[in-house]
Amino acid sequence: MSGHIRSNIRKGLQVAVVQKQDQRSGKLTEGAVQAILTNSPNHPHGIKVRLESGVVGRVQKILS
């Protein structure tokens, strides 16, 4: 997700995330952002969020 900063990520935004256990496979889970968990706006490993489904992962794509 290079080039995106935390200010682009907001509650309700549809995103695709990769969960920690899926990092090697690259399996994505899609959903709406419930909360932003990353403190740094330009975190080198991506923005970590919690989706409304409860899934926690790093944003790979903004879908909406």
C-alpha positions in Angstrom: 0.0 0.0 0.0 2.9 2.4 -0.7 1.9 6.0 -1.2 -1.1 5.9 1.1 -1.0 7.7 4.4 -3.2 7.2 7.5 -5.2 10.3 6.7 -6.6 8.4 3.7 -7.9 5.6 5.9 -11.1 6.4 7.8 -13.9 4.5 9.6 -16.3 2.9 7.2 -13.9 2.9 4.2 -13.9 -0.4 2.3 -10.4 -1.9 2.2 -8.6 -5.2 1.6 -6.3 -6.3 4.4 -3.8 -9.1 4.9 -3.8 -10.8 8.3 -0.6 -11.7 10.0 -1.1 -15.4 9.4 -1.8 -14.8 5.7 1.3 -12.6 5.0 3.2 -15.4 3.1 0.2 -16.4 1.0 -1.0 -12.8 0.4 -4.6 -13.9 1.1 -6.8 -10.7 1.4 -9.9 -10.1 3.4 -12.2 -7.3 2.4 -14.4 -5.2 4.7 -15.2 -1.8 6.2 -12.8 -0.2 8.6 -14.0 -0.1 12.2 -10.8 1.3 13.9 -7.3 2.4 12.9 -4.7 0.7 15.1 -1.4 2.1 13.7 0.0 5.0 15.6 2.4 6.3 12.9 0.8 7.9 9.8 3.6 6.5 7.5 4.2 3.2 9.2 6.7 1.2 7.0 4.8 -2.0 7.3 1.4 -0.5 6.4 -1.6 0.8 8.2 -3.1 -1.8 10.7 -6.9 -1.7 11.1 -9.7 -3.6 12.6 -12.6 -4.3 10.2 -16.2 -4.3 11.3 -16.1 -8.1 11.1 -13.4 -8.1 13.8 -10.6 -9.1 11.5 -7.3 -7.2 12.2 -4.8 -6.8 9.4 -2.6 -4.4 7.4 -4.3 -2.4 4.6 -3.2 -3.6 1.1 -5.8 -1.8 -1.0 -8.4 0.9 -0.7 -11.6 -0.4 -2.4 -13.9 2.6 -2.0 
